[in-house]
C-alpha cells in the first residue's frame, strides 16, 4: 500500500462504492498464486509448459471481443472540447449513469489495486497510474503491459499526479458497457467488459486518450506510433516513428527483418515499440520518443514464420493468448494462417468442440490477441528502456490505398507534413464492409484515440513544428498496398519495406535525390535499391506514378472530411489543401 494520501482516499472511495469482499494491492510479486487462482476459477487455462513455458489461454465473453467504440466516451465540461471525432457526455451526466452500475458490483469478489508506471521507471517522461479491477486477467495482463513493482509504489508515494483507472466486470452486459474518459480529472471508468482493449486501462485509454490531452496542455505528443531504429553497416542507428491505421502492417514493420542482402551488409532493425510513442522536445531541440508500454498486445491471426517471425518468436513464452483455438492433443494454441495444420481435436474461441480440418467456422476470433513482454522480441532495441528516449529522424504515415497513393513520398516541410498526416486514409475491403474502396480518413491514425477535438489536435502539431524549427524531423507517406489492374499487390511488402526505409533515411541525411511533384518529393525509380528483388522495372515505375485525376478526386474527399471536423481545422491546413488542388489541376 502507498503512503500517498490522495491515492489512499481514492481507493477508500472506490472500496465503499464497489463493496468487495477483499482488497489486494499488487506490487508485481506473488503472481504465481494469482495464476493458480485463475486456473481454479476457469478464468485461464495453463498451456503445455514444455512447448509454451509461462503461457496461458484466456477467453472473453462472446459479446465482448473488441474495443467498444460506440460505448467509448470523452467526458469534458464543454462538448466542443471533445470535438466531433468523439462521443461526448458531460462528466455529471456520465457519472449519473455509471455510479448506480458500480454500486456494490464487487460484492463476493476481490478488488485488486494496481499501481503502475507508463514508461521506464524514473524517466522524466513517464507517468503513473492506478487501476482498480475485479479481474485477475487484467492484473496479470497489466503486469505484462506496464511496469508494476515495489519501485513504482515508492514513486507513487512521492507523486502529486496519477491517472485513476476504475474497472469492474460487473455483469459483462453489453447494453450497460461504458468506457468513459474524464481528461479534466485524469480518470478512466470502464464497466461491463472483460476484453483487453476496454479494460487494460494503461493502453489506449491512458497512453493515448488521456495522454493526448495531457500532451496538448504540457507541450508534447502522445501518438499511435511504432518506434524503430535502423542500424547501418557502420553501426550508426537512426530512429523512425510510424503511424498506420489497423490492417496496414504496423506490427510487421515494427518487427521487420531486413532482406538477406541487407543483413549480409550489416543492416539491422531494432524495435523500441510497436504501438504507442510519447514524443518530447529534448534539450538539443530535436524530438525524442519513448515507448510508454512494457509489452505487446497484438492481433494473432495471420502471424506466422513468413509474415512476422519476430512476433512468432516473442509469443513462445510468458504470453497470455485470448480467444484463439485450443489444441487439446498438445495443449497448445492455434489460429488462422499460423500453419496449414489446424487441430482436429480442438476447442474454438467460443469454448466449443472444434475440428479444424472439417469445420467451416474459424478456430480463433479475427481479433484474438496475444499479450507478451516486449523483452521477448528478438529485435528489441538496446534503447527500449532508455529514460531519455531515442532521437527521431523521420516520421512516417501510411494507409491502405489501391490506386491513389504512390509507394512513398516526402512532405515539403513540417507544416505540409501535418497536412499529409491529417489526411491519412485507408480503403475498406469487402470483408470489412461488403464494399470495396470506401475511403475512411484516420488522421495520424489517431481518430479513434484522440482525447480532444481533432482540429485542436492538428493545431497542436503545427505548434510543435514551430517550436522545433529547423530541428523538426522529416515527414513521409508510404503505401505498401498499391494494386495493379488485376487487383494484385504490386509491392512485396514485409522485409522488402527496408528498401523504402533506406531511401527515407538517405533523404533525412541529404544523401538521396527526389523529384518535386504535385503531392511532395518522390524518388525516381533508380533511387530505390532493387538488387535482389524480383520486381519488373515497369512495376516500380507504376508504384511511383501519380494519377492527377484521382488526386483531384482525393482533394474533393479531403475537403468533405475537413468539413465534418468543424471550424477548428487550422487555416494552414485549408491553405495546404488549396495548394494541392492548384498543383494537381496545373499538372493535370
VOTOR-944791 format. One record per residue (C-alpha): y, z, x; residue in one letter. Coordinates in steps of 0.05 Angstrom, whole numbers, padded with zeros to 5 digits, always signed. Example, Ala and Ser with C-alpha at 12.3 -4.5 7.8 and 13.67 -1.06 7.14 Angstrom:
// residues 2
-00090+00156+00246A;-00021+00143+00273S;
//
This chain:
// residues 588
+00000+00000+00000X;+00071-00015+00023X;+00128+00033+00033X;+00176-00019+00003X;+00206+00017-00057X;+00224-00048-00094X;+00153-00073-00086X;+00123-00007-00109X;+00168-00006-00171X;+00149-00077-00189X;+00074-00062-00181X;+00083+00001-00224X;+00117-00040-00278X;+00061-00092-00277X;+00007-00038-00279X;+00039-00006-00341X;+00044-00074-00374X;-00025-00100-00358X;-00063-00033-00362X;-00121-00049-00314X;-00178-00001-00302X;-00166-00002-00227X;-00112-00026-00178X;-00134-00052-00109X;-00086-00072-00053X;-00110-00129-00009X;-00097-00129+00066X;-00146-00183+00088X;-00202-00134+00104X;-00264-00116+00063X;-00270-00186+00034X;-00346-00188+00042X;-00352-00133-00010X;-00308-00173-00057X;-00351-00235-00046X;-00413-00195-00065X;-00379-00173-00129X;-00364-00246-00147X;-00438-00262-00137X;-00459-00206-00184X;-00408-00227-00237X;-00426-00301-00231X;-00355-00319-00212X;-00381-00352-00149X;-00447-00378-00122X;-00468-00367-00049X;-00489-00433-00018X;-00541-00447+00037X;-00514-00405+00095X;-00552-00444+00147X;-00524-00511+00125X;-00457-00487+00099X;-00441-00419+00131X;-00390-00378+00094X;-00386-00428+00036X;-00386-00413-00038X;-00384-00453-00103X;-00336-00436-00159X;-00328-00466-00228X;-00265-00462-00271X;-00267-00468-00346X;-00276-00538-00374X;-00207-00534-00406X;-00176-00513-00340X;-00188-00564-00285X;-00120-00588-00263X;-00046-00569-00258X;-00018-00559-00328X;+00047-00597-00320X;+00064-00593-00394X;+00056-00517-00390X;+00098-00511-00327X;+00170-00487-00337X;+00232-00475-00296X;+00269-00417-00329X;+00342-00415-00310X;+00401-00385-00347X;+00433-00455-00355X;+00389-00512-00377X;+00428-00560-00333X;+00405-00523-00271X;+00332-00541-00286X;+00350-00614-00298X;+00316-00667-00340X;+00260-00670-00289X;+00233-00602-00311X;+00210-00567-00374X;+00261-00512-00389X;+00265-00447-00426X;+00315-00391-00416X;+00287-00331-00379X;+00298-00288-00441X;+00260-00336-00487X;+00203-00346-00438X;+00194-00271-00427X;+00193-00260-00502X;+00134-00308-00505X;+00097-00281-00444X;+00105-00206-00448X;+00061-00199-00511X;+00008-00243-00477X;+00008-00199-00415X;+00008-00134-00455X;-00057-00098-00439X;-00093-00162-00417X;-00125-00130-00356X;-00159-00073-00394X;-00231-00068-00368X;-00212-00108-00306X;-00188-00096-00235X;-00117-00113-00216X;-00110-00139-00145X;-00044-00135-00108X;-00039-00187-00052X;+00020-00183-00003X;+00022-00250+00033X;+00064-00290+00081X;+00082-00363+00075X;+00087-00390+00146X;+00069-00358+00212X;+00078-00282+00210X;+00142-00265+00247X;+00172-00335+00242X;+00246-00335+00223X;+00229-00390+00173X;+00171-00353+00138X;+00177-00317+00072X;+00139-00261+00039X;+00108-00255-00030X;+00063-00211-00072X;+00014-00239-00122X;-00016-00195-00175X;-00081-00222-00205X;-00145-00203-00240X;-00184-00259-00207X;-00227-00246-00146X;-00229-00322-00136X;-00153-00320-00129X;-00157-00263-00079X;-00208-00300-00035X;-00170-00366-00040X;-00103-00334-00025X;-00133-00303+00037X;-00150-00374+00060X;-00087-00410+00037X;-00036-00358+00061X;-00030-00303+00114X;-00058-00238+00086X;-00063-00180+00135X;-00041-00109+00152X;+00014-00140+00194X;+00041-00175+00132X;+00045-00108+00096X;+00084-00080+00155X;+00132-00138+00148X;+00138-00124+00074X;+00155-00051+00088X;+00219-00074+00121X;+00237-00133+00078X;+00292-00137+00026X;+00264-00201-00005X;+00197-00223-00031X;+00173-00271-00086X;+00140-00235-00144X;+00078-00272-00170X;+00044-00247-00233X;-00022-00279-00254X;-00072-00260-00308X;-00133-00299-00331X;-00126-00267-00399X;-00169-00309-00446X;-00163-00376-00408X;-00134-00402-00474X;-00102-00470-00461X;-00058-00461-00522X;-00028-00398-00491X;-00026-00423-00420X;+00041-00419-00383X;+00063-00426-00311X;+00135-00402-00312X;+00183-00401-00253X;+00245-00357-00251X;+00282-00383-00189X;+00342-00338-00201X;+00295-00278-00197X;+00246-00303-00143X;+00190-00295-00194X;+00130-00334-00220X;+00089-00315-00281X;+00023-00350-00295X;-00025-00334-00352X;-00088-00362-00385X;-00111-00405-00326X;-00161-00396-00271X;-00152-00464-00237X;-00124-00461-00166X;-00064-00506-00177X;-00039-00459-00232X;-00058-00392-00202X;-00054-00395-00126X;+00019-00379-00132X;+00035-00387-00059X;+00023-00462-00063X;+00064-00510-00106X;+00094-00453-00147X;+00124-00414-00088X;+00123-00463-00030X;+00157-00519-00069X;+00187-00500-00137X;+00216-00432-00117X;+00226-00451-00043X;+00263-00515-00060X;+00313-00473-00099X;+00318-00424-00041X;+00326-00482+00007X;+00384-00511-00032X;+00421-00444-00030X;+00404-00429+00042X;+00413-00498+00075X;+00343-00523+00089X;+00289-00567+00057X;+00223-00548+00023X;+00184-00613+00017X;+00118-00641-00008X;+00103-00670+00061X;+00048-00672+00113X;+00066-00659+00186X;+00031-00695+00243X;+00040-00702+00317X;+00027-00768+00353X;+00008-00759+00426X;+00016-00819+00472X;-00025-00833+00535X;+00027-00795+00577X;+00013-00732+00537X;+00080-00734+00501X;+00078-00713+00428X;+00127-00734+00373X;+00124-00706+00303X;+00129-00741+00236X;+00136-00714+00165X;+00110-00758+00109X;+00112-00755+00033X;+00065-00792-00014X;+00051-00784-00089X;-00021-00768-00108X;-00074-00821-00093X;-00033-00852-00037X;-00072-00829+00024X;-00034-00767+00044X;-00092-00724+00067X;-00125-00783+00102X;-00061-00794+00142X;-00055-00720+00159X;-00125-00721+00189X;-00122-00792+00217X;-00167-00812+00275X;-00137-00869+00317X;-00176-00934+00323X;-00224-00938+00381X;-00177-00978+00425X;-00121-00927+00416X;-00168-00869+00430X;-00191-00901+00495X;-00119-00908+00517X;-00108-00834+00504X;-00072-00833+00436X;-00085-00772+00393X;-00063-00749+00324X;-00051-00675+00312X;-00048-00644+00242X;+00004-00590+00233X;-00001-00592+00157X;-00028-00636+00101X;+00015-00619+00041X;+00079-00578+00049X;+00134-00575+00101X;+00192-00525+00106X;+00245-00560+00147X;+00306-00528+00180X;+00361-00550+00226X;+00344-00519+00294X;+00390-00492+00348X;+00390-00562+00380X;+00417-00594+00316X;+00352-00630+00300X;+00304-00619+00242X;+00246-00572+00256X;+00187-00563+00209X;+00134-00510+00196X;+00074-00513+00151X;+00080-00452+00106X;+00006-00455+00087X;-00054-00429+00124X;-00107-00472+00091X;-00123-00537+00056X;-00132-00544-00019X;-00157-00615-00023X;-00189-00663-00072X;-00262-00671-00055X;-00286-00736-00088X;-00281-00794-00041X;-00284-00750+00022X;-00338-00776+00069X;-00352-00795+00141X;-00317-00861+00134X;-00255-00842+00093X;-00238-00775+00127X;-00287-00749+00178X;-00240-00693+00199X;-00235-00666+00128X;-00310-00670+00120X;-00320-00632+00185X;-00268-00579+00164X;-00306-00561+00100X;-00373-00547+00132X;-00358-00472+00137X;-00318-00416+00105X;-00300-00461+00046X;-00295-00449-00029X;-00315-00511-00069X;-00291-00516-00141X;-00320-00559-00195X;-00367-00600-00152X;-00441-00614-00165X;-00493-00563-00142X;-00555-00589-00107X;-00608-00539-00127X;-00661-00564-00078X;-00619-00550-00017X;-00569-00501-00048X;-00513-00546-00023X;-00458-00586-00058X;-00447-00659-00074X;-00391-00703-00101X;-00380-00776-00116X;-00374-00820-00054X;-00399-00766-00008X;-00460-00809+00004X;-00509-00851-00035X;-00560-00795-00045X;-00539-00753-00105X;-00586-00695-00121X;-00638-00707-00174X;-00646-00632-00186X;-00574-00611-00195X;-00521-00576-00236X;-00458-00614-00253X;-00387-00586-00251X;-00395-00563-00323X;-00455-00519-00305X;-00504-00566-00339X;-00570-00594-00311X;-00555-00660-00278X;-00595-00716-00246X;-00550-00756-00202X;-00599-00814-00199X;-00600-00826-00275X;-00541-00792-00306X;-00480-00833-00326X;-00436-00772-00322X;-00402-00752-00257X;-00430-00693-00220X;-00363-00670-00194X;-00298-00668-00233X;-00249-00722-00207X;-00201-00665-00189X;-00254-00620-00158X;-00227-00583-00097X;-00242-00551-00030X;-00205-00491-00003X;-00214-00484+00072X;-00178-00452+00131X;-00132-00500+00169X;-00163-00478+00235X;-00228-00512+00214X;-00196-00580+00221X;-00219-00615+00285X;-00150-00644+00298X;-00109-00583+00280X;-00047-00581+00324X;-00038-00530+00380X;+00031-00520+00348X;+00002-00503+00280X;+00023-00430+00285X;+00087-00441+00324X;+00140-00398+00292X;+00198-00444+00310X;+00161-00504+00282X;+00159-00574+00311X;+00217-00624+00321X;+00216-00683+00272X;+00229-00753+00299X;+00215-00792+00235X;+00206-00781+00160X;+00161-00829+00122X;+00156-00842+00048X;+00103-00884+00015X;+00076-00903-00053X;+00023-00949-00081X;+00054-01017-00095X;+00014-01081-00105X;+00068-01134-00092X;+00138-01107-00082X;+00139-01062-00021X;+00122-01090+00048X;+00076-01055+00097X;+00134-01018+00130X;+00209-01019+00134X;+00263-00973+00163X;+00325-00947+00128X;+00391-00968+00159X;+00415-00896+00166X;+00400-00827+00137X;+00441-00839+00074X;+00405-00904+00060X;+00340-00866+00074X;+00356-00816+00019X;+00363-00875-00029X;+00296-00904-00006X;+00264-00836-00016X;+00297-00824-00083X;+00269-00889-00109X;+00197-00877-00085X;+00148-00902-00137X;+00075-00918-00148X;+00039-00964-00197X;-00016-00937-00242X;-00086-00964-00243X;-00129-00980-00304X;-00169-00917-00290X;-00106-00875-00298X;-00073-00903-00360X;-00110-00964-00385X;-00053-01006-00359X;-00045-01035-00290X;+00021-01037-00254X;+00061-00986-00294X;+00115-00962-00245X;+00124-00886-00241X;+00182-00861-00200X;+00168-00798-00160X;+00229-00785-00117X;+00209-00758-00048X;+00140-00744-00081X;+00176-00682-00107X;+00190-00698-00180X;+00135-00651-00207X;+00153-00597-00157X;+00228-00593-00150X;+00252-00526-00177X;+00320-00551-00199X;+00359-00612-00222X;+00337-00676-00187X;+00407-00704-00178X;+00429-00639-00145X;+00367-00645-00101X;+00389-00714-00078X;+00459-00686-00063X;+00427-00631-00021X;+00390-00683+00020X;+00456-00721+00031X;+00490-00656+00053X;+00434-00643+00102X;+00445-00712+00131X;+00519-00698+00140X;+00503-00634+00177X;+00453-00670+00222X;+00499-00727+00241X;+00470-00768+00298X;+00413-00717+00305X;+00382-00740+00239X;+00311-00767+00242X;+00298-00840+00224X;+00271-00853+00154X;+00217-00905+00138X;+00178-00930+00078X;+00105-00952+00082X;+00057-00984+00033X;-00016-00985+00051X;-00034-01016-00017X;-00005-01087-00018X;-00055-01134-00052X;-00068-01209-00047X;-00075-01259-00104X;-00146-01235-00118X;-00122-01163-00124X;-00156-01141-00059X;-00121-01094-00010X;-00095-01134+00050X;-00084-01077+00099X;-00148-01040+00120X;-00114-00972+00120X;-00145-00907+00145X;-00145-00904+00221X;-00111-00971+00227X;-00048-00939+00199X;-00038-00915+00271X;-00012-00985+00287X;+00045-00976+00238X;+00060-00906+00263X;+00064-00933+00334X;+00119-00983+00313X;+00155-00927+00275X;+00158-00883+00336X;+00178-00941+00380X;+00236-00953+00333X;+00255-00879+00339X;+00254-00886+00415X;+00293-00952+00416X;+00233-00989+00443X;+00216-01038+00387X;+00255-01094+00354X;+00266-01105+00280X;+00299-01154+00232X;+00355-01134+00185X;+00332-01154+00116X;+00356-01143+00045X;+00318-01077+00040X;+00324-01050+00111X;+00299-01061+00182X;+00230-01093+00185X;+00183-01110+00242X;+00167-01182+00258X;+00091-01196+00257X;+00088-01195+00333X;+00117-01125+00333X;+00054-01095+00303X;-00001-01086+00355X;-00061-01124+00328X;-00111-01123+00385X;-00180-01103+00359X;-00161-01112+00285X;-00197-01165+00245X;-00138-01188+00203X;-00115-01260+00199X;-00044-01271+00225X;-00022-01302+00159X;-00044-01238+00124X;+00002-01197+00167X;+00059-01245+00150X;+00043-01234+00077X;+00044-01158+00086X;+00113-01163+00117X;+00142-01212+00066X;+00196-01196+00014X;+00197-01228-00055X;+00271-01228-00074X;+00257-01239-00148X;+00211-01179-00150X;+00265-01138-00115X;+00316-01159-00167X;+00268-01131-00220X;+00258-01069-00177X;+00333-01057-00175X;+00335-01060-00251X;+00279-01009-00254X;+00316-00963-00206X;+00379-00967-00248X;+00339-00947-00310X;+00306-00890-00272X;+00372-00862-00246X;+00399-00864-00317X;+00342-00818-00340X;+00364-00766-00289X;+00433-00758-00319X;+00502-00755-00288X;+00485-00712-00228X;+00456-00771-00188X;+00505-00776-00129X;+00554-00834-00128X;+00529-00852-00058X;+00461-00869-00087X;+00491-00912-00141X;+00530-00948-00086X;+00466-00958-00047X;+00434-00989-00109X;+00493-01036-00117X;+00487-01056-00044X;+00413-01071-00054X;+00429-01113-00115X;+00481-01153-00076X;+00434-01164-00017X;+00375-01189-00058X;+00419-01233-00101X;+00453-01265-00040X;+00387-01277-00005X;+00350-01299-00068X;
//
